[in-house]
Amino acid sequence: MIKPGDLVMLTDEKWVVPGALTALKFYQRLQNEIGGKTMIVLSTFDSGKKPTKNALVFVNGYKKTLSCKLLKVVNEPG
């Protein structure tokens, strides 16, 4: 469960991407831009009609909204 204040990164797992070429290009650009970088979660919220959580993260000096499905927590206590 991702919550505000968590440190997160993009998951290394293979992403299930719709067959559209535009979506594939988007995820590849996202991986190139912020892959391997640690981000801090500023807030989380529901994305509207579907029960999907999004997170507002701070990375590279700006805010970015990402699906929580694409993120993994890197500072789990324990």
MMTF fields as JSON, N, C-alpha, C and O atoms, coordinates in Angstrom:
{
  "mmtfVersion": "1.0.0",
  "mmtfProducer": "UNKNOWN",
  "numBonds": 311,
  "numAtoms": 312,
  "numGroups": 78,
  "numChains": 1,
  "numModels": 1,
  "chainsPerModel": [1],
  "groupsPerChain": [78],
  "chainIdList": ["A"],
  "bondAtomList": [4, 2, 8, 6, 12, 10, 16, 14, 20, 18, 24, 22, 28, 26, 32, 30, 36, 34, 40, 38, 44, 42, 48, 46, 52, 50, 56, 54, 60, 58, 64, 62, 68, 66, 72, 70, 76, 74, 80, 78, 84, 82, 88, 86, 92, 90, 96, 94, 100, 98, 104, 102, 108, 106, 112, 110, 116, 114, 120, 118, 124, 122, 128, 126, 132, 130, 136, 134, 140, 138, 144, 142, 148, 146, 152, 150, 156, 154, 160, 158, 164, 162, 168, 166, 172, 170, 176, 174, 180, 178, 184, 182, 188, 186, 192, 190, 196, 194, 200, 198, 204, 202, 208, 206, 212, 210, 216, 214, 220, 218, 224, 222, 228, 226, 232, 230, 236, 234, 240, 238, 244, 242, 248, 246, 252, 250, 256, 254, 260, 258, 264, 262, 268, 266, 272, 270, 276, 274, 280, 278, 284, 282, 288, 286, 292, 290, 296, 294, 300, 298, 304, 302, 308, 306],
  "bondOrderList": [1, 1, 1, 1, 1, 1, 1, 1, 1, 1, 1, 1, 1, 1, 1, 1, 1, 1, 1, 1, 1, 1, 1, 1, 1, 1, 1, 1, 1, 1, 1, 1, 1, 1, 1, 1, 1, 1, 1, 1, 1, 1, 1, 1, 1, 1, 1, 1, 1, 1, 1, 1, 1, 1, 1, 1, 1, 1, 1, 1, 1, 1, 1, 1, 1, 1, 1, 1, 1, 1, 1, 1, 1, 1, 1, 1, 1],
  "groupList": [{"groupName": "MET", "atomNameList": ["N", "CA", "C", "O"], "elementList": ["N", "C", "C", "O"], "formalChargeList": [0, 0, 0, 0], "bondAtomList": [1, 0, 2, 1, 3, 2], "bondOrderList": [1, 1, 2], "singleLetterCode": "M", "chemCompType": "L-PEPTIDE LINKING"}, {"groupName": "ILE", "atomNameList": ["N", "CA", "C", "O"], "elementList": ["N", "C", "C", "O"], "formalChargeList": [0, 0, 0, 0], "bondAtomList": [1, 0, 2, 1, 3, 2], "bondOrderList": [1, 1, 2], "singleLetterCode": "I", "chemCompType": "L-PEPTIDE LINKING"}, {"groupName": "LYS", "atomNameList": ["N", "CA", "C", "O"], "elementList": ["N", "C", "C", "O"], "formalChargeList": [0, 0, 0, 0], "bondAtomList": [1, 0, 2, 1, 3, 2], "bondOrderList": [1, 1, 2], "singleLetterCode": "K", "chemCompType": "L-PEPTIDE LINKING"}, {"groupName": "PRO", "atomNameList": ["N", "CA", "C", "O"], "elementList": ["N", "C", "C", "O"], "formalChargeList": [0, 0, 0, 0], "bondAtomList": [1, 0, 2, 1, 3, 2], "bondOrderList": [1, 1, 2], "singleLetterCode": "P", "chemCompType": "L-PEPTIDE LINKING"}, {"groupName": "GLY", "atomNameList": ["N", "CA", "C", "O"], "elementList": ["N", "C", "C", "O"], "formalChargeList": [0, 0, 0, 0], "bondAtomList": [1, 0, 2, 1, 3, 2], "bondOrderList": [1, 1, 2], "singleLetterCode": "G", "chemCompType": "PEPTIDE LINKING"}, {"groupName": "ASP", "atomNameList": ["N", "CA", "C", "O"], "elementList": ["N", "C", "C", "O"], "formalChargeList": [0, 0, 0, 0], "bondAtomList": [1, 0, 2, 1, 3, 2], "bondOrderList": [1, 1, 2], "singleLetterCode": "D", "chemCompType": "L-PEPTIDE LINKING"}, {"groupName": "LEU", "atomNameList": ["N", "CA", "C", "O"], "elementList": ["N", "C", "C", "O"], "formalChargeList": [0, 0, 0, 0], "bondAtomList": [1, 0, 2, 1, 3, 2], "bondOrderList": [1, 1, 2], "singleLetterCode": "L", "chemCompType": "L-PEPTIDE LINKING"}, {"groupName": "VAL", "atomNameList": ["N", "CA", "C", "O"], "elementList": ["N", "C", "C", "O"], "formalChargeList": [0, 0, 0, 0], "bondAtomList": [1, 0, 2, 1, 3, 2], "bondOrderList": [1, 1, 2], "singleLetterCode": "V", "chemCompType": "L-PEPTIDE LINKING"}, {"groupName": "THR", "atomNameList": ["N", "CA", "C", "O"], "elementList": ["N", "C", "C", "O"], "formalChargeList": [0, 0, 0, 0], "bondAtomList": [1, 0, 2, 1, 3, 2], "bondOrderList": [1, 1, 2], "singleLetterCode": "T", "chemCompType": "L-PEPTIDE LINKING"}, {"groupName": "GLU", "atomNameList": ["N", "CA", "C", "O"], "elementList": ["N", "C", "C", "O"], "formalChargeList": [0, 0, 0, 0], "bondAtomList": [1, 0, 2, 1, 3, 2], "bondOrderList": [1, 1, 2], "singleLetterCode": "E", "chemCompType": "L-PEPTIDE LINKING"}, {"groupName": "TRP", "atomNameList": ["N", "CA", "C", "O"], "elementList": ["N", "C", "C", "O"], "formalChargeList": [0, 0, 0, 0], "bondAtomList": [1, 0, 2, 1, 3, 2], "bondOrderList": [1, 1, 2], "singleLetterCode": "W", "chemCompType": "L-PEPTIDE LINKING"}, {"groupName": "ALA", "atomNameList": ["N", "CA", "C", "O"], "elementList": ["N", "C", "C", "O"], "formalChargeList": [0, 0, 0, 0], "bondAtomList": [1, 0, 2, 1, 3, 2], "bondOrderList": [1, 1, 2], "singleLetterCode": "A", "chemCompType": "L-PEPTIDE LINKING"}, {"groupName": "PHE", "atomNameList": ["N", "CA", "C", "O"], "elementList": ["N", "C", "C", "O"], "formalChargeList": [0, 0, 0, 0], "bondAtomList": [1, 0, 2, 1, 3, 2], "bondOrderList": [1, 1, 2], "singleLetterCode": "F", "chemCompType": "L-PEPTIDE LINKING"}, {"groupName": "TYR", "atomNameList": ["N", "CA", "C", "O"], "elementList": ["N", "C", "C", "O"], "formalChargeList": [0, 0, 0, 0], "bondAtomList": [1, 0, 2, 1, 3, 2], "bondOrderList": [1, 1, 2], "singleLetterCode": "Y", "chemCompType": "L-PEPTIDE LINKING"}, {"groupName": "GLN", "atomNameList": ["N", "CA", "C", "O"], "elementList": ["N", "C", "C", "O"], "formalChargeList": [0, 0, 0, 0], "bondAtomList": [1, 0, 2, 1, 3, 2], "bondOrderList": [1, 1, 2], "singleLetterCode": "Q", "chemCompType": "L-PEPTIDE LINKING"}, {"groupName": "ARG", "atomNameList": ["N", "CA", "C", "O"], "elementList": ["N", "C", "C", "O"], "formalChargeList": [0, 0, 0, 0], "bondAtomList": [1, 0, 2, 1, 3, 2], "bondOrderList": [1, 1, 2], "singleLetterCode": "R", "chemCompType": "L-PEPTIDE LINKING"}, {"groupName": "ASN", "atomNameList": ["N", "CA", "C", "O"], "elementList": ["N", "C", "C", "O"], "formalChargeList": [0, 0, 0, 0], "bondAtomList": [1, 0, 2, 1, 3, 2], "bondOrderList": [1, 1, 2], "singleLetterCode": "N", "chemCompType": "L-PEPTIDE LINKING"}, {"groupName": "SER", "atomNameList": ["N", "CA", "C", "O"], "elementList": ["N", "C", "C", "O"], "formalChargeList": [0, 0, 0, 0], "bondAtomList": [1, 0, 2, 1, 3, 2], "bondOrderList": [1, 1, 2], "singleLetterCode": "S", "chemCompType": "L-PEPTIDE LINKING"}, {"groupName": "CYS", "atomNameList": ["N", "CA", "C", "O"], "elementList": ["N", "C", "C", "O"], "formalChargeList": [0, 0, 0, 0], "bondAtomList": [1, 0, 2, 1, 3, 2], "bondOrderList": [1, 1, 2], "singleLetterCode": "C", "chemCompType": "L-PEPTIDE LINKING"}],
  "groupTypeList": [0, 1, 2, 3, 4, 5, 6, 7, 0, 6, 8, 5, 9, 2, 10, 7, 7, 3, 4, 11, 6, 8, 11, 6, 2, 12, 13, 14, 15, 6, 14, 16, 9, 1, 4, 4, 2, 8, 0, 1, 7, 6, 17, 8, 12, 5, 17, 4, 2, 2, 3, 8, 2, 16, 11, 6, 7, 12, 7, 16, 4, 13, 2, 2, 8, 6, 17, 18, 2, 6, 6, 2, 7, 7, 16, 9, 3, 4],
  "groupIdList": [1, 2, 3, 4, 5, 6, 7, 8, 9, 10, 11, 12, 13, 14, 15, 16, 17, 18, 19, 20, 21, 22, 23, 24, 25, 26, 27, 28, 29, 30, 31, 32, 33, 34, 35, 36, 37, 38, 39, 40, 41, 42, 43, 44, 45, 46, 47, 48, 49, 50, 51, 52, 53, 54, 55, 56, 57, 58, 59, 60, 61, 62, 63, 64, 65, 66, 67, 68, 69, 70, 71, 72, 73, 74, 75, 76, 77, 78],
  "secStructList": [7, 7, 7, 6, 6, 7, 3, 3, 3, 3, 7, 7, 1, 7, 7, 7, 7, 7, 1, 7, 2, 2, 2, 2, 2, 2, 2, 2, 2, 2, 2, 2, 2, 2, 6, 6, 7, 7, 3, 3, 3, 3, 3, 3, 3, 3, 7, 1, 1, 1, 7, 7, 3, 3, 3, 3, 3, 3, 3, 6, 6, 3, 3, 3, 3, 3, 3, 4, 4, 4, 3, 3, 3, 1, 7, 7, 7, 7],
  "xCoordList": [0.842, 0.0, 0.891, 1.678, 0.768, 1.556, 0.827, -0.38, 1.591, 0.994, 1.92, 3.102, 1.397, 2.238, 3.459, 3.368, 4.592, 5.839, 6.698, 7.882, 6.138, 6.906, 7.901, 7.652, 9.033, 9.975, 9.648, 9.529, 9.503, 9.107, 10.001, 10.699, 9.957, 10.638, 9.697, 8.712, 10.0, 9.239, 9.522, 10.642, 8.512, 8.715, 9.598, 9.636, 10.3, 11.155, 10.409, 10.933, 9.185, 8.42, 8.027, 8.016, 7.709, 7.195, 5.812, 4.949, 5.595, 4.306, 3.369, 3.763, 2.118, 1.086, 0.58, -0.033, 0.845, 0.53, -0.476, -0.324, -1.508, -2.415, -1.626, -0.542, -2.15, -1.432, -1.16, -0.526, -1.605, -1.421, 0.049, 0.708, 0.542, 1.923, 2.182, 3.273, 1.195, 1.341, 1.591, 2.432, 0.876, 1.072, 2.467, 3.122, 2.914, 4.259, 5.319, 6.268, 5.162, 6.116, 6.077, 7.12, 4.865, 4.728, 5.472, 6.235, 5.276, 5.922, 7.433, 8.179, 7.889, 9.33, 9.952, 11.024, 9.272, 9.764, 9.764, 10.691, 8.723, 8.644, 9.807, 10.432, 10.096, 11.211, 12.538, 13.396, 12.713, 13.953, 14.101, 15.209, 12.991, 13.013, 13.242, 14.082, 12.499, 12.563, 12.88, 12.793, 13.241, 13.609, 14.862, 15.849, 14.839, 15.983, 16.117, 17.046, 15.206, 15.269, 14.28, 13.178, 14.694, 13.828, 12.932, 13.382, 11.648, 10.661, 9.99, 9.916, 9.506, 8.755, 7.281, 6.949, 6.408, 4.968, 4.434, 4.586, 3.805, 3.213, 1.773, 1.345, 1.022, -0.352, -0.795, -0.183, -1.875, -2.491, -3.97, -4.559, -4.566, -5.975, -6.532, -5.786, -7.862, -8.531, -8.59, -8.665, -8.554, -8.482, -9.838, -9.902, -10.907, -12.222, -13.109, -13.379, -13.568, -14.559, -14.005, -14.695, -12.785, -12.197, -11.553, -11.057, -11.555, -10.949, -9.426, -8.854, -8.782, -7.336, -6.758, -7.266, -5.698, -5.036, -3.938, -3.221, -3.823, -2.729, -1.951, -2.46, -0.709, 0.134, 0.74, 1.184, 0.755, 1.448, 2.836, 2.979, 3.863, 5.231, 6.082, 5.762, 7.172, 8.135, 9.391, 10.011, 9.767, 10.944, 11.575, 10.863, 12.88, 13.633, 13.238, 13.334, 12.801, 12.455, 11.058, 10.747, 10.205, 8.827, 7.879, 8.306, 6.579, 5.55, 5.053, 4.944, 4.75, 4.26, 3.218, 3.399, 2.127, 1.094, 1.309, 1.401, 1.389, 1.618, 0.649, 0.218, 0.319, -0.5, 0.31, 1.5, -0.333, 0.352, 0.762, 1.646, 0.137, 0.514, 1.947, 2.597, 2.434, 3.767, 4.85, 6.028, 4.474, 5.414, 5.628, 4.747, 6.829, 7.112, 7.75, 8.519, 7.427, 7.951, 9.358, 9.595, 10.302, 11.687, 12.11, 13.226, 11.267, 11.657, 10.718, 10.336, 10.339, 9.473, 10.165, 11.337, 9.469, 10.078, 10.319, 9.54, 11.38, 11.648, 13.006, 13.419],
  "yCoordList": [-1.175, 0.0, 1.243, 1.449, 2.039, 3.259, 4.389, 4.571, 5.149, 6.262, 7.474, 7.328, 8.672, 9.873, 9.73, 9.222, 10.187, 10.101, 8.915, 8.886, 7.929, 6.765, 7.142, 8.03, 6.445, 6.536, 5.403, 4.252, 5.715, 4.717, 4.802, 5.791, 3.733, 3.667, 2.982, 2.365, 3.09, 2.322, 0.843, 0.463, 0.017, -1.422, -1.926, -1.348, -3.002, -3.611, -4.681, -5.239, -4.964, -6.022, -5.634, -4.457, -6.641, -6.378, -5.782, -6.358, -4.631, -3.974, -4.544, -4.793, -4.756, -5.178, -3.908, -3.056, -3.797, -2.575, -2.914, -3.916, -2.079, -2.291, -2.299, -1.72, -2.937, -3.131, -1.884, -1.975, -0.731, 0.49, 0.909, 0.888, 1.282, 1.718, 2.97, 3.133, 3.851, 5.068, 4.728, 5.356, 3.748, 3.341, 2.755, 3.046, 1.949, 1.377, 2.469, 2.414, 3.455, 4.567, 5.368, 5.784, 5.591, 6.333, 5.637, 6.286, 4.338, 3.609, 3.53, 3.533, 3.459, 3.441, 4.799, 4.85, 5.901, 7.237, 7.421, 8.006, 6.92, 7.008, 6.26, 6.766, 5.078, 4.279, 4.999, 5.009, 5.594, 6.311, 7.564, 7.918, 8.227, 9.483, 9.288, 9.965, 8.365, 8.244, 6.842, 6.584, 5.94, 4.589, 4.611, 5.252, 3.932, 3.866, 5.032, 5.057, 6.006, 7.166, 6.999, 6.479, 7.448, 7.399, 8.629, 9.741, 8.411, 9.487, 9.488, 8.451, 10.637, 10.708, 10.928, 11.739, 10.202, 10.306, 11.498, 11.568, 12.434, 13.607, 13.337, 13.782, 12.607, 12.245, 11.091, 10.81, 10.416, 9.362, 9.688, 10.338, 9.229, 9.5, 8.491, 7.869, 8.323, 7.446, 8.137, 9.363, 7.332, 7.912, 8.149, 8.447, 8.027, 8.321, 7.099, 6.476, 6.748, 5.676, 4.307, 3.516, 4.016, 2.712, 2.761, 3.81, 1.642, 1.636, 1.512, 0.548, 2.477, 2.474, 3.65, 4.769, 3.392, 4.44, 5.081, 4.403, 6.395, 7.146, 7.807, 8.002, 8.151, 8.831, 10.073, 10.039, 11.159, 12.369, 12.266, 12.252, 12.193, 12.011, 13.215, 13.943, 13.41, 14.458, 13.781, 12.988, 14.098, 13.487, 14.493, 15.222, 14.537, 15.429, 16.894, 17.661, 17.298, 18.686, 19.094, 20.285, 18.144, 18.467, 17.372, 16.281, 17.682, 16.739, 15.961, 16.498, 14.679, 13.807, 12.868, 12.345, 12.656, 11.723, 10.391, 10.328, 9.317, 7.97, 6.993, 7.188, 5.956, 4.883, 4.131, 3.875, 3.784, 3.022, 1.634, 1.013, 1.143, -0.154, -0.139, -1.182, 1.037, 1.157, 1.4, 1.478, 1.523, 1.906, 0.794, -0.034, 0.789, -0.109, 0.719, 1.643, 0.383, 1.084, 0.575, -0.633, 1.502, 1.089, 1.308, 0.935, 1.895, 2.139, 1.436, 2.015, 0.205, -0.555, -0.768, -1.145, -0.536, -0.786, -2.272, -3.107, -2.589, -3.992, -4.317, -5.463],
  "zCoordList": [0.0, 0.0, 0.0, 0.924, -1.001, -1.123, -0.404, -0.563, 0.397, 1.14, 1.07, 0.76, 1.355, 1.32, 2.226, 3.344, 1.721, 2.475, 2.09, 2.427, 1.393, 0.97, -0.122, -0.938, -0.114, -1.222, -2.183, -1.765, -3.455, -4.449, -5.677, -5.903, -6.46, -7.752, -8.729, -8.323, -10.02, -11.004, -10.786, -10.444, -10.982, -10.83, -11.958, -13.044, -11.686, -12.704, -13.481, -14.444, -13.061, -13.691, -15.113, -15.475, -15.899, -17.244, -17.101, -16.44, -17.715, -17.642, -18.671, -19.811, -18.275, -19.218, -19.876, -19.233, -21.161, -21.893, -22.984, -23.682, -23.133, -24.262, -25.565, -25.637, -26.574, -27.828, -28.634, -29.686, -28.194, -28.966, -28.962, -27.923, -30.117, -30.245, -29.414, -28.866, -29.315, -28.522, -27.058, -26.415, -26.525, -25.13, -24.928, -23.927, -25.85, -25.737, -25.732, -24.95, -26.596, -26.644, -25.35, -24.845, -24.805, -23.554, -22.429, -21.714, -22.248, -21.159, -21.35, -20.371, -22.585, -22.84, -22.475, -21.873, -22.842, -22.477, -20.965, -20.404, -20.311, -18.854, -18.211, -17.279, -18.695, -18.17, -18.401, -17.519, -19.564, -19.86, -18.997, -18.594, -18.72, -17.977, -16.481, -15.889, -15.867, -14.407, -13.91, -12.71, -14.797, -14.385, -13.517, -13.879, -12.395, -11.506, -10.549, -9.741, -10.618, -9.73, -8.585, -8.763, -7.413, -6.244, -6.242, -6.517, -5.927, -5.895, -4.527, -3.868, -4.104, -2.854, -3.195, -4.06, -2.511, -2.739, -1.949, -0.73, -2.664, -2.02, -1.596, -0.53, -2.431, -2.09, -2.966, -3.997, -2.548, -3.353, -3.496, -2.632, -4.596, -4.839, -5.813, -6.571, -5.795, -6.753, -8.103, -8.188, -9.157, -10.5, -11.144, -12.337, -10.401, -10.975, -11.029, -10.001, -12.227, -12.378, -12.013, -11.37, -12.408, -12.105, -10.721, -10.308, -10.005, -8.662, -8.731, -8.222, -9.353, -9.506, -8.73, -8.811, -7.981, -7.219, -8.058, -8.794, -7.933, -8.53, -7.415, -6.312, -7.717, -6.746, -7.386, -8.534, -6.639, -7.045, -6.43, -5.207, -7.282, -6.805, -7.192, -8.131, -6.452, -6.75, -7.262, -6.553, -8.507, -9.129, -10.085, -10.777, -10.127, -11.026, -10.863, -11.821, -9.682, -9.438, -9.861, -9.863, -10.221, -10.585, -10.112, -9.734, -10.139, -9.716, -10.919, -12.021, -10.692, -11.765, -11.176, -10.077, -11.906, -11.476, -12.172, -13.398, -11.376, -11.905, -11.254, -10.118, -11.982, -11.43, -10.378, -10.566, -9.284, -8.233, -8.718, -8.127, -9.779, -10.35, -10.884, -10.954, -11.259, -11.848, -10.813, -11.163, -9.536, -8.495, -7.487, -7.252, -6.887, -5.765, -4.653, -4.917, -3.423, -2.251, -1.976, -1.979, -1.735, -1.483, -0.035, 0.327, 0.804, 2.2, 3.167, 4.184, 2.868, 3.762, 5.105, 5.135, 6.214, 7.524, 7.73, 7.268, 8.411, 8.694, 8.4, 8.578]
}
